[in-house]
């Protein structure tokens, strides 16, 4: 009845107004280690619109599924910063061990996991309260990333001094297995259905595909020199890996586990993120002090966005 009573002009105004609400581009957040800030990139224009103070050495970064809070590890102050995104300010600090690195959020937003290098451990935190629920020791020395599987059952942990990826059962709060891979495992990315996980090993220049059910390596994919950061598209059809020494990013087809293309970016590309629509990839270039933007369909670089000094990674908030 309401629609029937609307005039043509009113209907046009209604539908023309929808894109601003539905298709609003998300923000990308980039921790800058040396600057002590988080650069906020408007992905519609690929420009920096704000810089959020974030301790002395922000590194690991993640966003809660609701897009309301940003989680950042401050390696210099040994703590996790909780940043309110609407207000763009730190609202909580959670003490951690010395030299915390990667942070991950469970798909339901309930748990945070932080890899703590100096303690060879992963700290599990209740996201709502900021309470430390457990500190779980792992075998790999100097853990860098602790990443939740999308189904929330597992944490896979990489470490700089290791030749395996360690597996934590979240419910049991303990390490239950180690899966042999190459030297110095770094980036970790799961397929959306939790069936497979990919691990980039820096000193073997290889990405390892692991079957989660059997915990066996099912493919070894040769990357560029110093394979490092990993991220996956929302549909799970492509994995991207940064090649730190080459200054490139490789796109991997997950159906065939083969490299589709390698794209030049900046110096020392590190960690990355894909927009929620799967159309663009944002890559933090640590030595170029910028973020490269790649069209995920054409696999071509479309922009470089200057940020702060020593950007470590990227996290992207879904559009409302």
Secondary structure, DSSP 4 states (H G I P E B T S, - for coil): -TTTTS-HHHHHHHHHHHHHHHSPPPEEEEEETTTTEEEEEETTTTEEEEEEE--SSEEEEEE-TTSSEEEEEETTTTEEEEEETTTTEEEEEEE--SSEEEEEE-TTS-EEEEEETTTTEEEEEETTT--EEEEEE-SSEEEEEEEE-TTSSEEEEEEEE-SEEEEEETTTTEEEEEEE--SSEEEEEE-TTSSEEEEEEGGGTEEEEEETTTTEEEEEEE-STTEEEEEE-TTSSEEEEEETTTTEEEEEETTTTEEEEEEE-STTEEEEEE-TTS-EEEEEETTTTEEEEEETTTTEEEEEEE-SSSB---EEPPP-
